[in-house]
């Protein structure tokens, strides 16, 4: 799979444009900072059919925390490969102020079943909140286009980092640590 690299302080459109500029043959696939711009306010969780492992959450409730929003679906092999990293970050940093929220957005009709999602959550040992986004409302609010996709939101509620696809685990974790160290 071609991985689209991660970006700091960038919206999705800018990230995609920058990816096209740097992901050329012979160039590094490492992340590249984009020109300084104001971080985008994180969209709220919209149109969630069901919450698993949690009561419904809002971005307002999560203000003051670092939030990792992980768009995934349980039959996507690329998503499955990222889950051990996401679940480890949750385990490692939840007591320091990181809140991981999985947004399960189905690719296929059978992935809309709440019981199938619940079984997958158990199979992958996911203990953090999972929002079931069957109507793609949260997906669309983020202008997301990829599985898996990670969005990091700072303590002020701004999207400050994105990564699409597998990889960049060390950079993502370093960004989590840096965001946790920031004062609100």
NORRA-V220466 format. One record per helix or strand of 2 or more residues. SS is the DSSP state (helix for helix, strand for strand). FROM is the first residue (numbers start at 1). LEN is the number of residues. If there is no record, write none. Layout:
ss,from,len
SS,FROM,LEN
SS,FROM,LEN
This chain:
ss,from,len
strand,4,5
helix,12,11
strand,40,2
strand,50,3
helix,59,4
strand,66,7
helix,77,20
strand,98,7
helix,109,4
helix,114,10
strand,129,4
helix,137,5
strand,149,5
strand,158,7
helix,169,13
